[in-house]
Amino acid sequence: MKILKYFISALALALVSFAAGAQTVFDRLDLDSPALEKVASAHKRGDDSLAARELLDYFRSRGVEYPGFDSNAPKASQEELRWADEALEHRFFVHKGYQPSYFYGDDIDWTYWPVKDNELRWQLHRHKWFAPMGKAYRLSGDEKYVREWMFQYRDWIAKNPLVLIDNEEFEIKYQGRVGEVKENVRFAWRPLEVSHRVEDQIRQFALMLPAQCFDADFLMDFLDNYYRHVDYLQAHYSEKGNHLLFEAQRVLAASLFFKEFKDAPKWREDAIAILNKEIQAQVYEDGTHFELDPHYHFEAAILFYKALSLCEGFGQLSVFPQSYVQTVHKMIQLSYNQLYPDYSLPIFSDCRMIEKSHFLETFRSWTKVFPEDEYLEYLASEGSGGSLPSWKSKAFPVGGFYILRNGWGSDATVVNVKGGPEAFWHCQPDNGTFEYWSEGRNFFPDSGSFVYGGDASILEQREWFRQTRVHNTVTLDDRNFEKTDSRLLRWKKSGAVTLSNESYPGFVHTRSLRLSKNGTLTIKDVISGEATGEVGVHFNLAPGEISIDALTVRTLFDDGNNIEITSRSKAPLSIRKEEGWTSPVYKTKIERPAYAVTAQKTSSKPLTIVTVIKKTGK
């Protein structure tokens, strides 16, 4: 009965959509192209059914693959294959933070919102399980995955119509359902989600196309829906930020893969113009992405690079000037300078842990455009090729990232420091914070972000992780910073930096950090200005046990890889234990020890607190 119900629903959707969609699809194609001669001939005779079949034959024979993706020999993880099988039962993988997958009903409810986290609702409409269904089909040969994909694809179109909510007729047409429809449009047709579908459907198309059940009628539905997606993006690009980059890069991909559309040249022209403009607007002179978040910086570098790679794959690399290529390389250099020897990044701001496999795959792709970068080759080959840099410490002063290190190997000590200009949503009020990584352990991992946004309960969780006091920096009365705009006062290539930030009115925090050759980190905090109150120097450590003896704190890891932290000042100091959590991945938090060294600032006289972090040996 369930199969019969799906068949009837799919047939009804197909019959309704083919008659309306076929004509518009042919109108949108460049039928003057010699490659579409048979399609054009049938359409001209009024035989759109034959024209659709000819178009299907054309796509099956043209043999153009999406660069970097082989649909004939797809690789699928066991996790992806599980998503594909679960999707057959309408249990959809939406977000790794919410597992196991939720059941969306036999009659799919695309508005189902089990937890009021915006990401859960937005990412449902990215259809992350669709491409894995295509991989499962190719690996098994079982067309049940394609049939179900076709059903869900058409079901989504039917239940998530493209509604222009600013249209004058909207209020009348949806009287009594205005709020409901607007909410659904906000999630289903947010430009970022639209762009995700635009790119991912290229892979879906390539994977599913050989199936016998993928017929000419469905091709018309697919192309009609695909065109409307790109056309909508053309008029609804995000105003700025990483969303705009995603959208432009994905429209570029659409223009290159589905070049048969008349508008493809215009899509390509607009996308390239946006990318050329935004790489100047969003990337500082030193190569730092303006969101000041290592994860978003890395992904932005991937986006800018992917545009290069796409155009190179289709023989159109010349559309980007040399300055674009140079800026992408600067972005890459920041990422690999911040990288710890175990292929992990500091999780400052909204950064999340990135799998080593993702780094390796990315580095290997980058070497194709930047073969002269010896350290990039070293990372991509895990040390079997290339060479280590001649420098150790590195400064990126415009974006405010500083890396102090005493070596490049697994036995090195690396300190990442954050203290830049005011930034945006994904950046946190934490200027002066740092991470200290040594011999395979990050002793001061940043707190991360836990979640992004949603209802009041979700935002409350996010705000805890954004607090200044849960970072490794200095506060006044535990308050969040009122200003984040650090100035670089001194930088030494030997591994020392001094930054200054007026965190509150009348409260200037000057922090000097110096890393010695043996891995000892000395931090000098000077607080000056008229403001008075409790000064707290906060330390949030790696999960594990610690001991506190007066003003000295020691980690107690069984493997012997430990540190000792001692603070001193001419002013009376005390230690206060604090609540501590770190969130390396979305919706995951791990309890960890945290404390603050406190002192009272009672006048305009500067207050100085010095902290020494040193290895205690194994």
VENBEL-V654619 format. One record per residue. N is the residue number from 0. RES is the residue in one small letter. BURIAL is + if it has 16 or more other ideal C-beta (glycine too) atoms within 10 Angstrom, else -. D_CENTER is the distance of its C-alpha to the mean C-alpha in whole Angstrom. Layout:
n = [N:N]
res = [RES:RES]
burial = [BURIAL:BURIAL]
d_center = [D_CENTER:D_CENTER]
This chain:
n = [0:1:2:3:4:5:6:7:8:9:10:11:12:13:14:15:16:17:18:19:20:21:22:23:24:25:26:27:28:29:30:31:32:33:34:35:36:37:38:39:40:41:42:43:44:45:46:47:48:49:50:51:52:53:54:55:56:57:58:59:60:61:62:63:64:65:66:67:68:69:70:71:72:73:74:75:76:77:78:79:80:81:82:83:84:85:86:87:88:89:90:91:92:93:94:95:96:97:98:99:100:101:102:103:104:105:106:107:108:109:110:111:112:113:114:115:116:117:118:119:120:121:122:123:124:125:126:127:128:129:130:131:132:133:134:135:136:137:138:139:140:141:142:143:144:145:146:147:148:149:150:151:152:153:154:155:156:157:158:159:160:161:162:163:164:165:166:167:168:169:170:171:172:173:174:175:176:177:178:179:180:181:182:183:184:185:186:187:188:189:190:191:192:193:194:195:196:197:198:199:200:201:202:203:204:205:206:207:208:209:210:211:212:213:214:215:216:217:218:219:220:221:222:223:224:225:226:227:228:229:230:231:232:233:234:235:236:237:238:239:240:241:242:243:244:245:246:247:248:249:250:251:252:253:254:255:256:257:258:259:260:261:262:263:264:265:266:267:268:269:270:271:272:273:274:275:276:277:278:279:280:281:282:283:284:285:286:287:288:289:290:291:292:293:294:295:296:297:298:299:300:301:302:303:304:305:306:307:308:309:310:311:312:313:314:315:316:317:318:319:320:321:322:323:324:325:326:327:328:329:330:331:332:333:334:335:336:337:338:339:340:341:342:343:344:345:346:347:348:349:350:351:352:353:354:355:356:357:358:359:360:361:362:363:364:365:366:367:368:369:370:371:372:373:374:375:376:377:378:379:380:381:382:383:384:385:386:387:388:389:390:391:392:393:394:395:396:397:398:399:400:401:402:403:404:405:406:407:408:409:410:411:412:413:414:415:416:417:418:419:420:421:422:423:424:425:426:427:428:429:430:431:432:433:434:435:436:437:438:439:440:441:442:443:444:445:446:447:448:449:450:451:452:453:454:455:456:457:458:459:460:461:462:463:464:465:466:467:468:469:470:471:472:473:474:475:476:477:478:479:480:481:482:483:484:485:486:487:488:489:490:491:492:493:494:495:496:497:498:499:500:501:502:503:504:505:506:507:508:509:510:511:512:513:514:515:516:517:518:519:520:521:522:523:524:525:526:527:528:529:530:531:532:533:534:535:536:537:538:539:540:541:542:543:544:545:546:547:548:549:550:551:552:553:554:555:556:557:558:559:560:561:562:563:564:565:566:567:568:569:570:571:572:573:574:575:576:577:578:579:580:581:582:583:584:585:586:587:588:589:590:591:592:593:594:595:596:597:598:599:600:601:602:603:604:605:606:607:608:609:610:611:612:613:614:615:616:617]
res = [m:k:i:l:k:y:f:i:s:a:l:a:l:a:l:v:s:f:a:a:g:a:q:t:v:f:d:r:l:d:l:d:s:p:a:l:e:k:v:a:s:a:h:k:r:g:d:d:s:l:a:a:r:e:l:l:d:y:f:r:s:r:g:v:e:y:p:g:f:d:s:n:a:p:k:a:s:q:e:e:l:r:w:a:d:e:a:l:e:h:r:f:f:v:h:k:g:y:q:p:s:y:f:y:g:d:d:i:d:w:t:y:w:p:v:k:d:n:e:l:r:w:q:l:h:r:h:k:w:f:a:p:m:g:k:a:y:r:l:s:g:d:e:k:y:v:r:e:w:m:f:q:y:r:d:w:i:a:k:n:p:l:v:l:i:d:n:e:e:f:e:i:k:y:q:g:r:v:g:e:v:k:e:n:v:r:f:a:w:r:p:l:e:v:s:h:r:v:e:d:q:i:r:q:f:a:l:m:l:p:a:q:c:f:d:a:d:f:l:m:d:f:l:d:n:y:y:r:h:v:d:y:l:q:a:h:y:s:e:k:g:n:h:l:l:f:e:a:q:r:v:l:a:a:s:l:f:f:k:e:f:k:d:a:p:k:w:r:e:d:a:i:a:i:l:n:k:e:i:q:a:q:v:y:e:d:g:t:h:f:e:l:d:p:h:y:h:f:e:a:a:i:l:f:y:k:a:l:s:l:c:e:g:f:g:q:l:s:v:f:p:q:s:y:v:q:t:v:h:k:m:i:q:l:s:y:n:q:l:y:p:d:y:s:l:p:i:f:s:d:c:r:m:i:e:k:s:h:f:l:e:t:f:r:s:w:t:k:v:f:p:e:d:e:y:l:e:y:l:a:s:e:g:s:g:g:s:l:p:s:w:k:s:k:a:f:p:v:g:g:f:y:i:l:r:n:g:w:g:s:d:a:t:v:v:n:v:k:g:g:p:e:a:f:w:h:c:q:p:d:n:g:t:f:e:y:w:s:e:g:r:n:f:f:p:d:s:g:s:f:v:y:g:g:d:a:s:i:l:e:q:r:e:w:f:r:q:t:r:v:h:n:t:v:t:l:d:d:r:n:f:e:k:t:d:s:r:l:l:r:w:k:k:s:g:a:v:t:l:s:n:e:s:y:p:g:f:v:h:t:r:s:l:r:l:s:k:n:g:t:l:t:i:k:d:v:i:s:g:e:a:t:g:e:v:g:v:h:f:n:l:a:p:g:e:i:s:i:d:a:l:t:v:r:t:l:f:d:d:g:n:n:i:e:i:t:s:r:s:k:a:p:l:s:i:r:k:e:e:g:w:t:s:p:v:y:k:t:k:i:e:r:p:a:y:a:v:t:a:q:k:t:s:s:k:p:l:t:i:v:t:v:i:k:k:t:g:k]
burial = [-:-:-:-:-:+:-:-:-:+:-:-:+:+:-:-:+:+:-:-:+:+:-:-:+:+:-:+:+:-:+:-:-:-:-:+:-:-:+:+:-:+:+:-:-:-:-:+:-:+:+:+:+:+:+:+:-:+:+:-:-:-:-:-:-:+:+:-:-:-:+:-:-:+:-:+:-:-:-:+:+:+:+:+:-:+:+:+:-:+:+:+:+:+:+:-:+:+:-:-:+:+:-:+:-:-:-:+:-:+:-:-:+:-:+:-:+:+:+:+:+:+:+:+:+:+:+:+:+:+:+:+:+:+:+:+:+:+:-:-:-:-:+:-:+:+:+:+:+:+:+:+:+:+:+:+:+:-:-:+:-:-:+:-:-:-:-:-:-:+:-:-:-:-:-:-:-:-:-:-:+:-:-:+:+:-:+:+:+:+:+:+:+:+:+:+:+:+:+:+:+:+:+:+:+:+:+:+:+:-:+:-:-:+:-:+:+:+:+:+:+:+:+:+:+:+:+:+:+:+:-:+:+:-:-:-:+:+:-:-:+:+:-:+:+:+:+:+:+:+:+:+:+:+:+:+:+:+:+:+:+:-:+:+:-:-:+:+:-:+:+:+:-:+:+:+:-:+:+:-:-:+:+:+:-:+:+:+:+:+:+:+:+:+:+:+:+:+:+:+:+:+:+:+:+:+:+:+:+:+:+:-:-:+:-:-:-:-:+:+:-:-:-:+:+:-:+:+:+:+:+:+:+:+:+:+:+:+:+:+:+:-:+:+:+:+:+:+:+:+:+:+:+:+:-:-:-:-:+:-:-:+:+:-:+:+:+:-:+:+:-:-:+:-:+:+:+:+:+:+:-:-:-:-:-:+:-:-:-:-:-:+:+:+:+:+:+:+:+:+:+:+:+:+:+:+:-:+:-:-:-:+:+:+:+:+:+:+:+:+:+:-:+:-:-:+:+:+:+:+:+:+:+:+:+:+:+:+:+:-:+:+:+:+:+:+:+:+:+:+:+:+:-:+:-:-:-:+:-:-:+:+:-:+:+:+:+:+:+:+:+:+:+:+:+:+:-:+:+:+:+:-:-:+:+:+:-:+:-:-:+:-:-:-:+:+:+:+:+:+:+:+:+:+:-:-:+:+:+:+:+:+:+:+:+:+:-:-:+:+:+:-:+:-:+:+:+:+:+:-:+:+:-:+:+:+:+:+:+:+:+:+:-:-:-:+:-:-:-:-:-:-:+:-:+:-:-:-:-:-:+:+:+:+:+:+:+:-:+:-:+:-:+:-:+:-:-:+:-:+:+:+:+:+:-:+:+:-:+:-:-:+:+:+:+:+:+:+:+:-:+:-:-:-:-:-:+:-:+:+:+:+:+:+:+:-:-:-]
d_center = [42:38:38:40:39:35:38:39:36:35:38:38:35:36:39:38:35:37:40:38:35:37:38:35:34:37:37:33:34:35:39:40:38:41:38:38:42:43:41:42:46:45:43:46:49:47:46:42:42:43:41:38:39:40:36:35:37:36:32:33:35:33:31:28:25:21:21:19:20:23:24:28:27:23:22:21:20:23:20:19:23:23:21:23:26:25:24:28:29:26:24:21:18:15:13:13:14:17:19:22:21:23:26:26:29:32:32:28:27:24:24:24:22:23:21:21:17:16:12:15:17:14:13:16:17:14:17:15:18:20:19:20:23:24:23:26:28:28:29:31:33:33:33:32:28:29:31:29:26:28:30:26:25:28:28:25:27:30:28:25:27:26:28:28:29:30:33:36:37:34:36:39:37:35:38:37:34:32:30:29:28:26:24:23:23:20:18:19:19:16:16:12:13:16:14:12:16:17:15:16:19:20:20:21:24:25:25:27:29:32:33:36:35:33:35:36:36:32:31:33:31:27:28:29:26:24:26:25:22:21:24:23:20:22:24:21:18:16:18:15:12:9:10:13:11:10:13:15:14:15:18:19:18:20:23:23:24:26:28:31:30:32:29:27:28:27:24:23:25:23:20:21:22:19:17:20:21:17:17:20:19:15:16:19:22:21:18:15:13:14:12:13:10:10:6:5:9:8:5:8:11:10:10:13:15:14:16:19:19:19:22:24:24:26:28:27:25:27:26:23:26:26:24:21:21:22:19:17:19:19:15:15:18:16:14:17:19:17:17:19:22:20:17:15:13:15:13:14:13:9:8:9:11:10:13:15:16:12:13:17:16:14:16:19:18:18:21:22:22:23:25:27:25:26:24:21:24:25:21:21:24:24:27:29:29:28:29:28:28:31:29:28:27:24:24:21:23:22:19:20:19:22:22:26:27:30:29:26:28:27:30:28:27:24:23:20:21:19:22:21:21:20:17:15:13:11:13:16:20:21:22:24:22:22:21:24:23:27:28:25:24:22:25:23:19:18:18:14:13:14:13:12:15:18:22:24:23:19:19:22:20:17:20:21:18:18:22:23:26:23:22:24:26:29:30:33:34:30:29:26:26:27:26:23:24:25:28:28:32:32:31:32:31:33:30:31:29:30:28:30:28:31:29:31:34:37:35:34:32:32:30:32:30:32:31:34:35:35:32:34:31:34:32:34:34:36:36:38:39:41:39:40:39:37:35:33:31:28:27:25:25:24:25:29:32:34:37:38:42:42:40:39:36:35:33:34:33:35:34:35:32:33:33:35:34:37:37:40:42:45:44:44:41:40:37:36:34:31:28:25:22:19:16:14:12:11:15:17:19:21:25:26:28:28:31:32:35:37:39:41:41:44:45:44:44:41:40:39:37:37:35:35:33:34:34:37:37:37]
